[in-house]
Amino acid sequence: MRHRKRSRRLTTTSEHRLALMRNQVRDLLTHGRIVTTLPKAKELRRYAERMITLAKKGDLASRRRALAFIQDKVVVRKLFTELREKYLDRPGGYTRIVKLGERRGDGAFLAMVELVEEKLTFKKSKKISERLKKINEFIEKKKKELQPQPEPAEAKPAENQAEVEEERVQATEEASSSQGTQEVNT
């Protein structure tokens, strides 16, 4: 049973587990994000946050403890300069775990562990962007159809009314002239 155990076993020996965590912490601090399995990501979060907390203290003993764990001077230097300044005002929660789904080969749950200040960038797939374009075009077309068209037809009836009145006048004149000729002929 797992009662009161401090860490996950990850089905490895303690030496292998320690080496794995050292490598993953080193990679996380170097690159800003890594992809691993979900249990390893949850365990990695504990170690990475501890290292950043040591960097925030900034004293020589903390630097030596971080160097004893990470075992890479370049990464420790980056941790105690760049990352320390970035997280100095933050009280904790320096990492984020984003679940990515299952791995295709063995069905293991994958997760991305990243430092919080790193910005998330999502790429839109071509299918989605094409669908969005079609949807936007369809919406624009429907908006144009639904908008009331300015009616230039109102101006034409006014012109038509003038023409109709002229035709009426001509018709009455012709009628009166034809009546006048009829009267003369009779």
N, C-alpha and C positions, 0 to 999 in steps of 0.2 A: 504494500500500500504506500501511497505517496504522502502520508501525513507529515506535516511540518518540514518538508523538503524545501530548500531555498531556491533551487533552480531546476530547470527542465533537463532531463537526461539527454535528449536528442539522440538516443540509441548509440552513444559513443562512450569511450572511456573518458575519464576526467582530463587527461592530458590532451586528447584530441579535441575535446570540447573547448578547453582553454585556448588552444592554438586556433581553432575555428573562430572564436569570438575575437581574438586579437586581430586576425586577418580581416574579419568583417568590419570591425571598428576602424581599422586603418583605411580600408577602402571607402567606408562611409565618410570619414573625415576628409579624405582626399578628393573624392568625386562628388560628394553632396547627396548622392542617392545610389542605392543598390537594390537589386531584385533578388529575393531569396524565398525560402518557404516560410509559411506563416509562423510556425513555432520558433524557428530560428530568428525571425524578425522580432518577435516579442521578447526573446531573450537578449537580442542585440540591443534593443532599446534601453534596457537596464544599464548595460556597460557603456554605451555611448553617452547617455545622460550623465553618468558618473564622471566620465572623462571631461565633459564640458563644465560640470560643476567644479572639478579640480582646477580647470583653466580659469574659471571666474575668481577663485581665491588668489591665484597669481603668485604665490610665494614659492620659494625654492623647493620646499618639501613636496608641494603639490606637483611641481614640474618633474621632480624625480620619481614620484609615484606614477605619474602618467607615462613617463619614459620607460619605467619598469614594465608597464603593461603593454604599451603600444610598440616599443622597441624600434622606433624609427624617428630619428632626430628631426627630419624635415617635417614630418606630420605633426610632431609635438610643437615645433616652432610655429607652424600654421595654426595649431590649436590655441596656443597661448598668445598669438598676436591677432590674427584676423577674426577667428571665431569667438575669442574672448570679447573683443569689442562689439561684435554683433549681438551677443547674448547677455551682455553685462546688465541690462535693465530688465531682462526677462527672468521671472522667478522659477521657471521650470518648463517642462514640456518642449524640449528643443527638437524632438524628432516627431515625425508623423508616419503612421503605417497606413498604406492604401492597399486594400485587398484587390488582387488582379484576377481572381478566378482559379480554375484548376489547370494544372500542367497537363498537356496533351498525352505525354507518354505514360505517366504513372498515376495521374489523378491527384497529385499533391497540390494543396492550396498554396498559391504564390502570393507574395505581398511585396510592395515596394516600400522601402524605408528611406526617408529623406529628411534632411535638415529643414526645419520649418521655414526659415527665411528664403529658401530656394523657391522660386516661383513655379507654379504648375503650368505646364504647357501641354495642351491637348491638340493633336492633329485631327483635322476633319478628314474623313475618308472621301474619296471621289464620289462614291454613290450618294452619300448624304448631301454633299455640296450640289450635285446635279439635281437631286430631288428638291432641295431648297430653292434652286433657281427656277425649276418648273412650277413649284408652288407659288413663288413670288410673281412669276409671269401670269399665272392663272388669276391670282388675286388682283393684280393690276388691271387685267382685262375685265374682270367682273366689276371692279370699281368704275371703270369707264362706262360700262353698260348701264350701271345703276345711277350714275350721275345724270341729272336733268340736262339735256342738251339746250344750249342757247337757241331760241327759236327765231331764226331769221325769216320765217314764214310770215310773221306779223307785218314786216315791211312790204312784202309782196302783196298781201290783200289790199293794202292802202293804194298801191299802184294799180292793182286790179280794179279797185273801186273807182279810181279816176277813169280808167279805160271803160268800165261799165257805164259810168255816167256819160262819157263822150258818146258811146254807142247808143244810149238812150236818147240823147239829144239828137243825134243823127237820125235815129229811127223816127222820132217825133217830127223832125223837119221833113223827112222823106214822106212820112204819112200825111203831114199837112200839105206838102207840095203836091202829092198825088191826089189828095182830096180837092185841092184847088184846081188842078187840071181836069178832074172829073167834072167839077161844077161848070167849068168853062166849056167842056165838051158837051154837056147836056143841055 
